[in-house]
Amino acid sequence: MLSTKDLNIFIETIKDNSSYDFSDYSEKSFARRIDKIMKDYGLNFTQLIRNIKSNSNFIEQIVKDITVNTTELFRDTEVWQAVKYRLLPKLKNNEQINIWHAGCSTGQEIYSLKILLNELGILEKTNIYASDINEDVIEKSNIGIYPLSFNIEYLENFDQVVRKNPYNFDQYLDIPYSKYFKIDKENDSIIMNNFLKKNITYKKHDLVTKTNIFDIQFDIIFCRNVLIYFNTKLQRELFYTFNGCLHRKGFLVLGASESIVNEKEIGYVRHGNFYIKK
Ligand SMILES: C[S@@+](CC[C@H](N)C(=O)[O-])C[C@H]1O[C@@H](n2cnc3c(N)ncnc32)[C@H](O)[C@@H]1O
């Protein structure tokens, strides 16, 4: 694996030749990604650095290669069940709802939420804002078409979250998939219905800048499975940033394995799967 010295040379070279700063990425997984990039492009370390210095398009490409874009429709179903039954009902009486998906990847997280907002009858008054460092995934999110055979579990997740009610086993909602997406077996695709694609504002944004690119206050921020790639210092700084971007009593939703240490110090109260701004 790449030595710490080479890792630092890589980070400094990127910093000197672009606006990206990977200094606060978690070292191990980051070094593994660079190893993979060198292998995929057939470059040794000296050649990699030479390319970074001479070609800004190459930098853009490797930033995309560094990011891990794994995602899923209703990823961690128990979190989405809680979003549906414990979180969203609290916003029902709001005149308007603003939600930020920070690190939205290819959009499955956005569509999961929009399906639930529609089920609860609050989709029309909700504005979705979504950002990612990688423009390619934003484009895929906008298109909203996913391979079917790789993602057959999306249907099971839908059943768990949209049809079943884990808080009341007597309730089963026989909602057809076609209400939200078309299953096109011939072309091996799941195609999101057009009404779900409306009213989403996308922006390319690097969370390392610790800024609110949309410049509004949010009722919910989803930042799931993104912070695991950062060191604890940057994670904590971002918890403060998100706190500043939320309305009072706004929600922060993290990945199933992510949490905030000493959340009260930053200004959050933990509430099951979520953090609420004090
Ligand atoms: C593993 S995906 C998580 C997607 C989705 N939130 C989920 O939980 O399924 C992580 C996403 O974070 C994005 N990301 C990584 N570093 C970032 C940064 N510095 N700023 C913004 N997005 C970043 C990646 O491009 C990727 O799309």
The ligand as a MOL file (V3000), in Angstrom:
LIG
                    3D

  0  0  0     0  0            999 V3000
M  V30 BEGIN CTAB
M  V30 COUNTS 27 29 0 0 0
M  V30 BEGIN ATOM
M  V30 1 C -21.0940 5.8280 -0.4350 0
M  V30 2 S -21.8990 7.1640 -1.2520 0 CHG=1
M  V30 3 C -23.3030 7.4100 -0.2190 0
M  V30 4 C -24.5370 7.7390 -1.0150 0
M  V30 5 C -25.8280 7.8790 -0.2060 0
M  V30 6 N -25.7610 9.0160 0.6660 0
M  V30 7 C -26.1260 6.6130 0.5690 0
M  V30 8 O -25.9620 6.5880 1.7940 0
M  V30 9 O -26.5310 5.6160 -0.0220 0 CHG=-1
M  V30 10 C -20.8160 8.5180 -0.8230 0
M  V30 11 C -20.9830 9.7510 -1.7210 0
M  V30 12 O -20.2770 10.8460 -1.1390 0
M  V30 13 C -19.6490 11.5890 -2.1550 0
M  V30 14 N -18.5160 12.3400 -1.5980 0
M  V30 15 C -17.2940 11.8730 -1.2330 0
M  V30 16 N -16.5050 12.8960 -0.8200 0
M  V30 17 C -17.2610 14.0180 -0.9190 0
M  V30 18 C -17.0290 15.3900 -0.6510 0
M  V30 19 N -15.8440 15.8040 -0.1950 0
M  V30 20 N -18.0230 16.2690 -0.8660 0
M  V30 21 C -19.2230 15.8650 -1.3270 0
M  V30 22 N -19.5160 14.5860 -1.6260 0
M  V30 23 C -18.5400 13.6700 -1.4160 0
M  V30 24 C -19.2350 10.5420 -3.1750 0
M  V30 25 O -19.0510 11.0970 -4.4640 0
M  V30 26 C -20.4110 9.5420 -3.1220 0
M  V30 27 O -21.3610 9.8130 -4.1050 0
M  V30 END ATOM
M  V30 BEGIN BOND
M  V30 1 1 1 2
M  V30 2 1 2 3
M  V30 3 1 2 10
M  V30 4 1 3 4
M  V30 5 1 4 5
M  V30 6 1 5 6
M  V30 7 1 5 7
M  V30 8 2 7 8
M  V30 9 1 7 9
M  V30 10 1 10 11
M  V30 11 1 11 12
M  V30 12 1 11 26
M  V30 13 1 12 13
M  V30 14 1 13 14
M  V30 15 1 13 24
M  V30 16 1 14 15
M  V30 17 1 14 23
M  V30 18 2 15 16
M  V30 19 1 16 17
M  V30 20 1 17 18
M  V30 21 2 17 23
M  V30 22 1 18 19
M  V30 23 2 18 20
M  V30 24 1 20 21
M  V30 25 2 21 22
M  V30 26 1 22 23
M  V30 27 1 24 25
M  V30 28 1 24 26
M  V30 29 1 26 27
M  V30 END BOND
M  V30 END CTAB
M  END
